[in-house]
Amino acid sequence: MRLYPKRFINLLIRASTVIGLLVVFTITLQAQMNDRDSDTSYANMATGEFTPTKGFQLAKTEYASLNLSIYGMSRYLNQMSPDSTWVDHLGNTKEFIGRNDIYWHRAMIWFNGFAISPKLTYQIAVWTVSTTQQTLVYGTFTYRFNKYIALGAGMTPNVCIRSVQGNFPFFSATDRTMAEDGLRGGFTNGVFVTGEALPGLRYTAVLGNNLSILGVKAANLKRHFSKSISINWMPTTHEFGPRGGNGDFENHNELATRFGVSYCHYRDNRFNNEDNPSPDNTQVRMSDGGLFFETGALAPGVTVIEANYDLLSVDLGFKYKGFALHSEFYYRTLSKFNADGPVPINFINDNGYKVEALYMAVPKVLCVYGVHSMILDEFNRKPYEVGGGVNIYPLKTRSWRLNAQVMRVYKSAAGGTFGLYTTGHTGTTLTIGTDIFL
């Protein structure tokens, strides 16, 4: 691995300058806000009540309620590399063009509440990612019998890893790690059952249409359903902070712990005609970042039409007095390939992990963190990333965050403009962003 010391030193100087300015800005603002407790509710006599990260209570009657909450994120992303090409697992040389852009990246609007009975809740959401030109309006109904069991229908995650199970947007950075993005399943339409079986022991099981519904029309779906289940246990405090998010912003005085296991299975498909080399299925990637269902992914001119996708993950987390440690391990297999020609292999096993350590250096204001993720893959490429960043909360609330992060990436297994990675990237990625969550 080449480190390119001059480039790296220059990058560190620029990143340090930006981080220093953010710290000065935060300290100044903190002094102005010193007397304010931002995590309380503020009466709003015109339209209702606002609670940070829970939104605005617009209306509430005996028969229904309506709440509005929003999320938005803007960031600068710079993917630097001394190389203009990269080589895939078959030895093909491909062009690399790193991103260097500023985007209003993601926006979400949630309308939710209860209808007719407090046990029957709804959520209608508007979701858009500007960098992929994707916009979606979706919804979910849930009927909660009691705390032990609730049934729901609508848009739902395949509960295959932790970061699709509610802790968004309270990630360490403004998006997921490389190992998560490279191996995970996505969101789909389906039905689910969830609840708290015992104090601190929660479960969710999902039956969905496919691994990711983005870009896939109902007419192209097959007769298979995705199945996923997740169980998580929080034995010490029976909670893990708001939304189970990363970092101990809340400064737990008692050790908070979380242990989870998740599994997903799906007989996956490329969802379009094999005459088109580009599949509609862009969720499943190999460890070199290439699309698994793309023509030529395993052998020249050959297209994989169907394959089994299985992912098992185990996660664990700890929070105590401002310190937090989050880790997750992945075991993914692709098997039983149905292709239109001979392929050299019929089974792919990729294992991976991530580790994130966070510390609130200034309580409720400044968080510093380190991140490492890696995939131990079938093709022995060993893609990894290592680095860290800072989160600044100018108003002492998770509702507004400034983030800066520098990562060293080696042979990125994740790709696309959805997250922080470009396929095959080896080099340095700098991100500076801010997000709000009301």
C-alpha positions in Angstrom: 0.0 0.0 0.0 1.4 3.4 -0.9 0.7 6.3 1.4 1.8 9.3 -0.8 3.1 11.3 2.3 3.0 14.8 0.7 -0.7 14.4 -0.4 -1.6 12.9 2.9 0.1 15.7 4.9 -1.6 18.4 2.8 -4.9 16.7 3.3 -4.4 16.5 7.1 -3.5 20.2 7.2 -6.6 21.2 5.3 -8.8 18.9 7.4 -7.2 20.2 10.6 -7.9 23.8 9.5 -11.6 23.0 8.8 -12.0 21.1 12.1 -10.3 24.0 14.0 -12.7 26.5 12.5 -15.6 24.3 13.4 -14.4 24.0 17.0 -13.9 27.7 17.4 -17.4 28.3 16.0 -18.9 25.8 18.4 -17.2 27.1 21.5 -18.4 30.6 20.6 -21.9 29.4 20.0 -21.9 27.2 23.1 -21.2 30.3 25.3 -24.2 32.0 23.8 -26.5 29.0 24.4 -25.1 28.1 27.8 -28.3 28.7 29.7 -30.6 26.8 27.3 -31.6 23.2 27.6 -32.4 22.2 24.1 -33.8 18.7 24.7 -37.0 19.9 26.2 -40.3 20.6 24.5 -41.2 24.1 23.5 -44.8 25.2 23.5 -45.9 26.6 20.2 -49.2 28.3 20.6 -49.7 28.7 16.8 -49.3 25.2 15.5 -48.8 22.8 18.4 -45.7 21.6 20.2 -42.2 20.9 19.0 -39.9 18.3 20.4 -36.4 17.9 19.0 -36.0 14.8 16.8 -39.7 14.1 17.2 -41.1 17.0 15.2 -44.2 19.1 15.4 -47.4 17.9 16.9 -49.8 19.6 14.4 -53.1 18.2 15.6 -54.5 15.7 18.1 -58.1 14.8 18.7 -59.9 11.9 20.2 -59.9 10.1 16.8 -56.6 11.0 15.2 -53.3 12.9 15.4 -50.9 14.4 12.9 -47.2 15.0 13.5 -44.6 16.4 11.2 -40.9 15.7 11.3 -38.1 16.5 8.8 -34.5 15.5 8.1 -32.0 17.2 5.8 -28.3 16.8 5.1 -25.8 18.7 3.0 -22.2 17.7 2.5 -19.0 18.2 0.7 -17.4 14.9 -0.6 -13.9 14.6 -2.0 -12.6 11.1 -3.1 -8.9 11.5 -3.9 -6.7 8.9 -5.5 -3.3 8.9 -7.2 -4.7 6.3 -9.7 -7.1 7.0 -12.6 -7.9 3.2 -13.0 -8.6 0.2 -10.8 -8.6 -3.6 -11.5 -11.6 -5.9 -10.8 -11.4 -9.5 -9.5 -11.2 -10.8 -13.1 -8.2 -8.6 -14.0 -10.2 -6.0 -16.1 -8.8 -2.5 -15.8 -11.6 0.1 -15.3 -11.6 3.9 -15.1 -11.8 5.6 -11.7 -13.2 9.1 -11.4 -13.5 10.3 -7.8 -16.2 12.6 -6.7 -15.5 16.2 -5.7 -18.8 17.9 -5.1 -21.2 19.7 -2.8 -24.7 18.4 -2.5 -27.9 18.8 -0.6 -27.7 15.0 -0.4 -30.8 13.7 1.4 -34.2 15.0 2.6 -37.0 13.2 4.4 -40.4 14.4 5.6 -42.5 12.2 7.9 -46.2 12.6 8.6 -47.3 10.3 11.3 -49.7 9.8 14.1 -52.6 7.5 15.1 -55.9 7.0 13.3 -59.2 6.1 15.0 -57.4 4.2 17.8 -54.1 5.0 19.5 -53.2 1.3 18.7 -53.5 2.0 15.0 -50.6 4.2 13.8 -49.5 5.4 10.4 -46.5 7.0 8.8 -46.4 8.6 5.3 -42.9 9.6 4.3 -41.3 11.6 1.4 -37.7 10.4 0.8 -35.3 11.8 -1.8 -31.6 11.5 -2.5 -30.4 14.3 -4.8 -27.1 12.6 -5.9 -29.1 9.6 -7.4 -32.1 11.7 -8.6 -34.3 9.3 -6.6 -37.6 10.4 -4.9 -40.1 8.1 -3.2 -43.3 8.5 -1.3 -44.2 5.6 0.9 -46.1 4.6 4.0 -46.5 2.1 6.8 -49.5 1.1 9.0 -48.9 -0.6 12.4 -51.4 -2.0 14.8 -50.0 -2.5 18.3 -51.9 -5.0 20.4 -49.6 -4.4 23.4 -45.9 -4.0 24.0 -45.3 -7.7 23.2 -46.6 -7.7 19.6 -47.4 -5.3 16.8 -48.2 -6.0 13.2 -47.5 -3.8 10.3 -47.6 -3.4 6.5 -45.9 -1.1 4.1 -42.3 0.0 3.4 -40.0 -1.8 5.7 -36.3 -2.7 5.9 -35.0 -6.2 5.4 -33.7 -6.4 9.0 -30.3 -7.8 8.0 -27.9 -5.4 9.8 -28.2 -2.9 12.6 -28.1 0.4 10.6 -31.4 -0.4 8.8 -33.2 -0.9 12.2 -33.9 2.6 13.4 -30.6 4.3 14.3 -30.6 6.5 11.2 -29.6 9.4 11.1 -27.6 9.0 14.4 -24.7 7.3 12.6 -21.1 8.1 13.6 -20.7 10.0 10.3 -23.3 11.2 7.7 -23.5 7.7 6.2 -22.8 4.0 6.7 -19.3 2.4 6.7 -17.9 0.6 3.6 -18.4 -2.9 4.9 -22.1 -2.2 5.7 -22.8 -0.6 2.4 -21.0 -3.4 0.5 -22.8 -6.3 2.0 -26.2 -5.2 3.3 -29.8 -5.6 1.9 -32.1 -2.7 1.5 -35.8 -1.6 2.0 -38.8 -3.2 0.4 -42.6 -3.5 0.7 -43.9 -6.2 3.0 -45.4 -7.1 6.3 -43.7 -7.3 9.7 -44.2 -8.3 13.3 -42.3 -6.7 16.2 -42.4 -6.3 19.9 -40.6 -6.5 23.3 -40.8 -10.2 24.3 -39.1 -9.6 27.7 -37.8 -6.4 29.3 -34.9 -5.3 27.0 -35.4 -8.1 24.6 -36.9 -7.0 21.2 -37.6 -8.8 18.0 -38.6 -8.0 14.4 -39.5 -10.4 11.6 -40.1 -9.2 8.0 -41.6 -10.8 4.9 -40.8 -8.6 1.9 -41.1 -8.5 -1.8 -37.4 -8.5 -2.5 -34.0 -7.3 -1.2 -34.4 -3.7 -2.3 -37.4 -2.2 -4.0 -35.5 0.9 -5.4 -35.6 0.8 -9.2 -37.7 -2.4 -9.3 -41.2 -2.3 -10.6 -44.0 -4.7 -9.4 -44.2 -6.1 -12.9 -40.6 -7.3 -12.7 -40.8 -8.9 -9.3 -40.7 -12.7 -9.1 -42.7 -15.1 -6.9 -40.1 -15.2 -4.2 -40.3 -13.3 -0.9 -37.4 -12.1 1.2 -37.4 -13.3 4.8 -35.5 -11.6 7.6 -35.5 -11.6 11.4 -33.6 -9.7 14.1 -33.4 -10.1 17.8 -31.6 -7.6 20.1 -31.1 -7.6 23.8 -30.3 -4.6 26.0 -29.7 -6.4 29.3 -28.4 -3.6 31.6 -30.5 -0.5 31.0 -33.2 -1.9 28.6 -32.5 1.1 26.3 -29.7 2.3 24.1 -30.3 6.0 23.7 -32.7 7.8 21.3 -33.3 5.6 18.2 -30.4 3.4 19.4 -28.1 5.8 17.8 -24.3 5.8 17.8 -22.4 7.7 20.5 -23.2 8.4 24.1 -24.5 11.9 23.6 -26.8 11.3 26.6 -23.9 10.5 28.9 -25.1 7.2 30.5 -24.1 6.9 34.1 -24.9 3.2 34.0 -23.4 1.0 31.4 -25.8 0.6 28.5 -25.3 -2.6 26.4 -26.8 -3.9 23.3 -26.3 -7.3 21.6 -28.1 -8.2 18.4 -28.3 -11.0 15.8 -29.9 -10.6 12.4 -30.5 -12.9 9.4 -31.8 -12.4 5.9 -32.5 -14.8 3.0 -33.8 -14.1 -0.5 -33.8 -15.8 -3.9 -32.5 -12.7 -5.7 -33.0 -11.8 -9.4 -31.6 -9.2 -11.7 -35.2 -8.0 -12.5 -34.7 -7.2 -16.2 -33.9 -8.9 -19.5 -30.4 -10.4 -19.8 -30.1 -8.7 -23.2 -29.5 -5.5 -21.2 -26.0 -5.8 -19.6 -27.0 -3.4 -16.7 -29.4 -5.0 -14.2 -32.2 -3.3 -12.4 -30.9 -4.9 -9.3 -28.2 -2.6 -8.0 -28.3 -3.8 -4.4 -26.0 -6.8 -4.5 -22.3 -6.1 -5.1 -19.3 -8.3 -5.1 -16.2 -7.5 -3.0 -14.6 -5.5 -5.8 -17.7 -3.3 -5.8 -19.0 -4.6 -9.1 -22.7 -5.4 -9.5 -23.3 -9.1 -9.1 -26.0 -9.3 -11.8 -24.2 -7.2 -14.4 -23.3 -9.1 -17.5 -19.7 -10.3 -17.3 -19.5 -10.1 -13.5 -18.3 -13.7 -13.2 -17.3 -14.6 -16.7 -17.0 -12.6 -20.0 -20.4 -12.4 -21.7 -22.3 -14.4 -19.1 -25.2 -13.1 -17.0 -26.3 -14.4 -13.7 -30.1 -14.3 -13.6 -30.9 -15.6 -10.1 -29.0 -16.5 -7.0 -29.5 -17.1 -3.3 -28.5 -14.2 -1.0 -28.0 -14.9 2.7 -26.6 -12.5 5.3 -26.0 -13.2 9.0 -24.8 -10.3 11.2 -24.0 -10.0 14.9 -23.8 -6.6 16.5 -22.7 -5.4 19.9 -22.5 -2.0 21.6 -21.6 -0.3 24.8 -22.2 3.3 26.2 -20.8 4.7 29.4 -20.1 8.3 30.6 -19.6 9.7 27.1 -17.7 6.8 25.6 -19.4 4.4 23.1 -18.2 1.4 21.2 -20.1 -0.2 18.4 -19.1 -3.3 16.4 -20.8 -5.6 13.9 -19.7 -8.8 12.1 -21.1 -10.0 8.8 -21.2 -13.5 7.1 -22.7 -13.2 3.5 -23.0 -15.9 0.9 -24.2 -15.8 -2.7 -25.0 -19.3 -4.0 -27.0 -21.5 -6.4 -26.4 -19.3 -9.4 -28.7 -19.6 -12.4 -26.8 -18.1 -15.4 -27.1 -18.0 -19.1 -23.6 -19.6 -19.5 -20.9 -21.3 -17.6 -19.4 -19.5 -14.6 -16.2 -20.5 -12.8 -17.8 -20.5 -9.4 -21.2 -21.2 -7.9 -20.6 -20.0 -4.4 -19.2 -16.7 -3.0 -18.5 -16.1 0.7 -17.7 -12.7 2.0 -17.1 -11.9 5.7 -16.7 -8.5 7.2 -16.7 -6.3 10.2 -16.8 -2.7 11.5 -15.6 -1.1 14.7 -16.6 2.4 15.7 -15.3 4.1 18.9 -16.8 7.5 20.0 -16.1 9.8 22.9 -17.9 13.0 23.9 -14.8 15.2 24.5 -17.1 18.1 25.4 -20.4 16.8 26.8 -23.3 17.5 24.4 -21.1 19.5 22.1 -18.0 17.8 20.7 -17.6 14.1 19.8 -14.5 12.6 18.4 -14.5 9.1 16.8 -12.5 6.5 14.9 -13.9 4.0 12.3 -12.5 0.9 10.7 -14.3 -1.6 8.5 -13.0 -4.5 6.4 -14.2 -7.4 4.2 -12.4 -10.7 4.1 -13.6 -11.8 0.7 -13.8 -14.7 -1.7 -11.5 -13.0 -4.1 -8.9 -12.2 -1.5 -8.9 -8.5 -2.2 -9.3 -7.5 1.5 -10.9 -4.1 1.0 -10.8 -1.9 4.1 -11.0 1.6 5.4 -9.6 3.4 8.5 -10.0 6.9 9.8 -12.1 9.1 11.9 -13.8 12.4 12.4 -15.6 14.9 14.7 -19.2 15.7 15.4 -20.1 19.1 16.7 -23.5 19.8 18.2 -23.7 23.6 18.3 -27.0 23.8 20.2 -26.4 20.8 22.6 -28.9 18.7 20.8 -28.7 15.8 18.3 -31.1 17.9 16.1 -28.3 19.8 14.5 -24.8 18.4 13.8 -21.7 19.4 12.0 -19.5 16.5 10.8 -16.0 16.2 9.3 -14.4 12.9 8.5 -11.2 11.7 6.8 -10.9 8.0 5.7 -8.2 6.0 4.1 -10.0 3.6 1.7 -8.4 0.6 0.0 -10.2 -1.1 -2.9 -13.7 0.0 -2.0 -16.2 -2.8 -2.1 -19.1 -0.3 -1.9 -20.1 1.9 -4.8 -22.7 4.3 -6.2 -23.4 7.9 -5.4 -25.9 7.0 -2.6 -23.2 6.8 0.1 -19.5 7.8 0.6 -17.9 5.3 -1.8 -17.0 4.8 -5.4 -16.3 1.3 -6.7 -12.6 0.2 -6.6 -11.4 3.5 -4.9 -8.0 3.4 -3.3 -7.1 6.7 -1.7 -8.5 9.2 0.8 -12.0 10.4 1.3 -12.8 13.7 2.9 -16.4 14.6 3.9 -17.6 17.8 5.6 -21.4 18.0 6.2 -24.2 19.1 8.3 -27.6 17.6 9.0 -30.7 18.6 10.9 -33.4 16.4 12.3 -36.5 18.0 13.7 
